[in-house]
Amino acid sequence: MIKLFSFTLPFLALFAPSVWVNYTLKKYNKFLPDMPFTGKELGDKILQEQNISNVLIKSIKQTDHYNPIEKQIHIGEDKINKKSITSIAVTVHEIGHAIQDKENYKPLLLRQKLIEKTIIFQRVGSFLLIIGLPSIFAITKSPLITFLAAIIIMGCLSTNVLIHLITLPVEFDASFKRALPILQKYVPKKNMRQCRSVLRAAAFTYLAQSIVSIFRLKVILFSFISILKSIIRR
């Protein structure tokens, strides 16, 4: 029983944050007939009030995010035109990033610079990660090439972790310093607890991704050590 617990605990720690984030967003994405606006309707109104005329709100099939280069707020298709707590809270959270951008919030600028400077490195590392070190070694038969691939992959994942850690204060600032005061003006007090839960989940999204990156980094390291041992035994 103890062995089973020690085996499953790392996996629980790995997936629990992501499961909690997804559960919270889905839980409060139920249609509310008394809600006077959808996420996009409220978002457009807030952008106008904040004098942010160069930012557009658009739907996306992937993860909700704000793109500071294109000046676009991307909200999931399942939320953007829905009258729900998740819809309005997530939209206002992303508007929080647009406000940060407008005010030249330094952590946001730092995150963007890191992403821009490492984008090619990230793509190469992601490609090698998909192939996998054992496959690279099997194809090349070269310990040196495999070692270089391991260094690139670990560097890529380390960069991901660094970006995600820098992202944490950016996300919490967007949720609780920017979005929460705005939501308090429009959302009834009885719904504010749910709004806080969604804002918290939105802020922790990148933490969940960071944990996955750390786990992948450990897997790559152990994989490389295993290949190295097999070479030495020969």
N, C-alpha and C positions, 0 to 999 in steps of 0.2 A: 504493500500500500504506500509506504514511504517512497519507494523507488518510482512508483507510478506518479505520485505527487511531484517529486523532484523533476520528473521528465516533462510533465504537462505544465508546470509553473512557468517556464520560459515562454512557452507558446501562448499562455494566457496573458502574460505581460506584453508579448509582441502584438497580439491582435485586439486585446481589450480596449485600448484607447480608440482604435478605428471603429470597432463595433459600437462603442458608446456614442461616438460622434454621429455615425449613421443612424443609430436608433433614435437619438434625440431629434435630429433633423426630420426624420420620417414621422416621429410621434406627433410633432407640432405642425405638420404640413397638412392637417385636415382642414377641409373647407369650413369657413365660419360665415354663415349667412348674414350675420349682423355687422361684419367687417365692411366699412364704407369704401375700401380701396384694395387693389391688388398691390403686390410688391412694386411692380413697374409704375403704377399710377402714383403711389406715394413717393417712389424714388425720383420720378420726374419733377414732382412738386418740390422736393427737398433740394434737388440740384438747382432749381430756379431760385429758391430762397437763399441758397449759399452762393449765388452768382457764379455758378460753374456751368458755363454755356458750351464748353468745348468737349464735354463728356456725354457719351450716349450709353443707354442701357439696352443690351441685346441678349437674346436667348442663346444657349449653348447646350450641347449634349454632354459635355464634360463637366469638370469641377468648376464651381463658382469662383470667380476671381476678378481682380481689377488689373487691366493692362495699362501701365503708365505711359507706354510708348504710343499705342494706338488711341489712348484716352477713351477706353471703352470698359464698361462694367458688364461682365458676362454672368448671367444668372441661368441656372438649369431650367430646361423646358418644363419640368414638373413643378416649378415654383413661380416663374416670372409673372404669369398672369393669373395666379391663384390668390384667393382671399384667405390667407392663413398666417399664423404667427411666424412660421419658418420663412415664408415668402417675404414678409415685410422686414423681419429682423435680419435676414441674410442680405437683402438688398441694401438696407441702411448700413450694415457692417461694411459692405463693399464701397458704399459712398464715403464711409469713414476713411478708406484708403485714398479716394479721390480728394478728400479734404486735406489729408496728409501731403499728397502730391502738390496741391495748390499752395500749401504753406511750407514746402521744401523741407519736410520732416526728415531729419538726417538718417535715422535708421532705415527708412524706406529707400532713400537715395543710395545708401551703402549696399543694401540688398540688391538693388537693380544693377549697380555697377559690377558686383560680383557675378551676377547671372550673365551679364553681357560679356564679361572678360573670360568666362569659363564655358561658354555655350558650345564651342567646338570640342573642347576637352570632355565635356559632359556627354556629347553625342558619341564620340569615339569610345568612351568608357562604357556607356550604356550598350553599345553594339557588342563590345567584347564580353560584357556581362551576360548578354543573351546567349552568346556562343558557349561560354563557360571555359574555365581553365583546363579541365580534363580533355575537352574536345580540341582546344588549341594545341595542347601537347601531343595529342594523338595525330593531329594533322601535320604539325611542323616537325615533330621529333626533336625539337630544340629546347633545351632547358633555358637558354638565354632569352629566346623569344617569349617563352612562357613566363619567365621572370618579369620581363618588360611589360607583358600584358597584365600581370598581377599588380605591378606598380601603378599602371594607368588606371585599372579598375578601382584599386584601393584609394588612389588619389581622387578619382571621380566621386566615389561614395563619401570620402572625407569632406570634399567640397560641399556635397549635398547636406551633410550633417551640419557643417558650419553655417550654410545659408539658412537652414531651418532654425538653428539656434538664434541667429540674428533676427529671424522672422517672428519669433515669439513676442518680444516687446512691441513689434509693429502690429501684430494681430490683437494683442490685448489693448493697445492704445486705440485701435480702430473700433473695437467692440465697446469698451467701457468709458473711454474719454470722449470719443466722437459720436458713436451710434446711440449709446444709452440715453444721454440727455435729449437727443432728438426724438427718440421713441417715447420718452416720458411726456412729450407734448401732444402726441397723437394717439397713444394707446391707453385704454382704460386701466386703472390701477389693478383691477382684478386679473389682467393679462400680463402684467409686468414680470411676474415670476417666470412665466413661460418664455418671455422675451429674453430674460437674463440667461436662462438655460440654453437657448439657441445661440445667443451671443458667445457664451462660454464654449459651446461646441465648435462654433466657427473659429474661435481663437485657437482651439486645440487641434485643429485639422492638421497643421504642419508639424505639430509635436508627434502625432501618430506616424506621419511619414518619416520623421527623423528616427524614430525607434526602429522602423523597418530598415532604413538605411544602415543603422548601426548593426542590426542583425545580419544583413547581407555582407557587411564588411567583415564580420567574424567568420562567416561561411567561406568567403573568398580566402581569408587568411589560413583557415584550417585546410582548405582544399590545396592551397599552394604548399603548405607544410607536408601534406600527405604525398603530393607528387615529388617533392624534394626528397623525402625519405625513400620512395620507391627507386629514385635515380641513384641514391647513395648505396642502396642494397645491391644494385647491379655491379 
